[in-house]
Amino acid sequence: MGLFKKNPFGHILWVKKWLIRILGALTHQRFRGFNELQIEGSDIIKNLPDANVLFISNHQTYFADVIAMFHVFNASLSNRDDSIKNIGYLWNPKLNIYYVAAKETMKAGLLPKILAYVGSISIERTWRSQGKDINRQVKMSDISSIGKALNDGWVITFPQGTTTPFKPIRKGTAHIIKRYKPIVVPIVIDGFRRSFDKKGLRIKKKNIFQSFEIKAPLEIDYENESIDSIVEKIEYAIEQHPSFLKVIPQEELEENERMNRELRDM
């Protein structure tokens, strides 16, 4: 690797590699120590191509979800079977992993800026800004940035655009799927909102069961399938369709709403 070799977004790769190593070492115990992350489906990761893969997932915290994915993806590529045991998998991490995040979130402090360098595709939310509901046009430059990342590697997105469960899927994700035709891999996580604070930076409780399920890629007819049909497939795949609502304990929903109120009041 050349000393100043960069990715398509201008990030120096050796800097990114060391940031992933350091952040991985600092966060490993959060998923294999204080709490144990139960992984299923790592064999799917091993069989994916190097680029044009879109991961879709439900969302429980701002940062812990993505950090867990960096651990699981790199461990899987290093032939760990549903495990992140032995952090050596981060010595040569996959450097073309990106994730979609709100621009205002990634500018809120030094740590988010560091995390942004690791792989954020920062976009402007069209429906919410600074805690207020808005209605803003999608920026084509944001769509193009996601396309650039897919062309270079793997992209993680949270199609609900919020950590509140069972919110509607944003149709922008379906448009991206139709336009760039990526392999779409669903992920379902659980336990993160009980383990961490809303931002996913502070450990709130220990000995919490955390699950991380990687599902088989979706079958999508990119040319003929409608946007609404793709949205419905995403809802079911990441278990955020209203039909799943009845299986969520009421106390968990109440806890999430309390966390949202506290965050708005900060």
Residue pairs with C-beta under 8 A, 6 or more apart in sequence:
1 13
1 14
1 17
3 14
4 12
5 12
5 13
5 14
6 12
6 13
7 13
7 16
7 95
7 96
7 152
8 148
8 149
8 151
8 152
9 121
9 145
9 148
9 149
11 117
13 95
15 117
16 95
16 117
16 118
16 119
17 92
17 93
17 95
19 114
19 117
19 118
20 70
20 90
20 93
20 95
20 118
21 90
21 91
21 93
23 67
23 114
23 115
23 118
24 70
24 71
24 74
24 87
24 90
24 93
25 87
25 90
27 67
27 71
28 71
28 84
28 87
30 64
30 67
30 195
30 196
30 203
31 37
31 68
31 71
31 84
31 210
32 84
32 85
34 195
34 203
34 206
34 207
35 191
35 195
35 203
35 206
35 207
35 208
35 209
35 210
36 209
36 210
37 68
37 71
37 72
37 84
37 210
37 211
37 212
38 82
38 209
38 210
38 211
38 212
39 72
39 82
39 83
39 84
39 212
39 213
39 214
40 82
40 211
40 212
40 213
40 214
41 82
41 213
41 214
41 215
41 216
42 72
42 75
42 76
42 80
42 81
42 82
42 83
42 214
43 76
43 81
44 185
44 214
44 215
44 216
44 217
45 72
45 73
45 76
45 77
45 214
46 76
46 77
46 79
48 154
48 183
48 185
49 183
50 96
50 153
51 96
51 150
51 151
51 152
51 153
51 154
52 150
52 151
52 180
52 181
52 182
52 183
53 150
53 153
53 154
53 155
53 182
53 183
53 185
54 150
54 154
54 155
54 157
54 176
54 177
54 180
54 182
54 183
54 184
54 185
55 69
55 154
55 155
55 156
55 157
55 185
55 186
55 187
56 157
56 158
56 159
56 173
56 184
56 185
56 186
56 187
56 234
56 237
56 238
57 65
57 69
57 156
57 157
57 158
57 186
57 187
57 188
57 189
57 238
58 158
58 160
58 165
58 187
58 188
58 189
58 238
58 239
58 240
59 65
59 158
59 160
59 161
59 162
59 163
60 163
60 165
60 189
60 190
60 192
60 193
60 200
61 163
61 192
61 193
61 196
61 197
61 198
61 199
61 200
62 105
62 163
62 198
62 199
62 200
62 201
63 112
63 115
63 199
63 200
63 201
64 192
64 195
64 196
64 200
64 201
65 158
65 189
65 192
65 200
66 99
66 101
66 115
66 156
67 200
68 189
68 192
68 210
68 212
69 97
69 99
69 156
69 187
70 93
70 97
70 118
71 84
71 90
72 84
72 212
72 214
73 94
73 97
73 154
74 89
74 90
74 93
74 94
75 83
75 84
75 85
75 89
77 89
77 94
78 88
78 89
80 86
80 89
94 153
94 154
95 153
96 152
96 153
96 154
97 119
97 153
97 154
97 156
98 119
98 120
98 121
98 149
98 152
98 153
98 154
98 155
98 156
99 119
99 120
99 121
99 155
99 156
99 157
100 120
100 121
100 123
100 146
100 155
100 156
100 157
100 158
101 116
101 120
101 121
101 122
101 123
102 122
102 123
102 124
102 125
102 161
103 122
103 123
103 124
103 125
104 125
104 129
104 130
105 112
106 112
106 113
106 115
106 116
106 120
106 122
107 113
107 116
107 122
111 201
116 122
121 142
121 145
121 146
121 149
121 155
123 139
123 142
123 145
123 146
124 136
124 139
124 142
125 134
125 136
125 161
126 134
126 135
126 136
126 137
126 138
126 172
127 133
127 134
127 135
127 136
127 161
127 170
128 134
128 161
128 162
129 136
131 264
138 172
143 172
143 175
143 176
143 179
146 155
146 157
146 176
146 180
147 176
147 179
147 180
149 155
150 180
150 182
155 182
157 173
157 176
159 169
159 170
159 173
159 234
159 238
160 167
160 168
160 169
160 170
160 240
161 167
161 170
163 193
163 198
163 256
163 260
164 256
164 257
164 260
165 240
165 248
165 253
165 256
166 240
166 242
166 244
166 245
166 248
167 240
169 231
169 234
169 235
169 240
171 227
171 231
173 231
173 234
174 227
174 228
174 230
174 231
174 234
175 227
176 182
177 184
177 220
177 222
177 230
178 222
178 225
178 227
178 230
181 222
183 217
184 217
184 218
184 220
185 214
185 215
185 216
185 217
185 218
186 214
186 215
186 218
186 234
186 237
186 238
187 212
187 213
187 214
187 215
187 238
188 211
188 212
188 213
188 215
188 238
188 239
189 210
189 211
189 212
189 213
190 209
190 210
190 211
191 208
191 209
191 210
191 211
192 200
192 210
193 252
193 255
193 256
193 259
194 204
194 205
194 208
194 252
194 255
195 203
195 204
195 205
195 206
195 208
195 210
196 202
196 203
196 204
197 204
197 259
198 259
198 260
198 262
198 263
215 237
218 233
218 234
218 237
220 230
220 233
232 241
234 240
235 241
